[in-house]
Each structure stands twice: as structure tokens, then as C-alpha cells.
Amino acid sequence: MRQRTVKYFDILKEYASHDERIRVFHQENGGVTSARNRGVQEAMGEWISFVDSDDELFFDALSIPVP
């Protein structure tokens, strides 16, 4: 991992150590589709959501039911 990536990975691991809902995985860069497929494979809940760095979410975006 690159130095900057290691820093972010350590921050994520710290968050995960305090909240059992957060799980952190690392894989070599294979693109967005590869990362999302991994997320789907590792998901344990009933719902899943992906948010990209250029997306904007409102405070209650994930609490509004979808018809």
C-alpha cells in the first residue's frame, strides 16, 4: 500500500474498532466494479448502499423508505 493509503486504512480500522457495524477490507486496485462486487460479497445486512466520492447525501438520505 502507498503511504497515504496506509494512513486512511489505519483511520478506517480505528473507526471499525469502535463500531461493530463497520468492517474494513483491503484489496488490490481492480476498479470500481471489483470493489463493489467485493462489498456485495461481504455484506451481511438486508440493505446495501454505495456512495461515491462525488455523491452528496442529505442527513436522512438512508432513512427514507423507497417505494
Secondary structure, 3 states (H helix, E strand, C coil): CCHHHHHHHHHHHHHHHHCCCCCCCCCCCCCHHHHHHHHHHHCCCCCCCCCCCCCCCCCCCCCCCCC
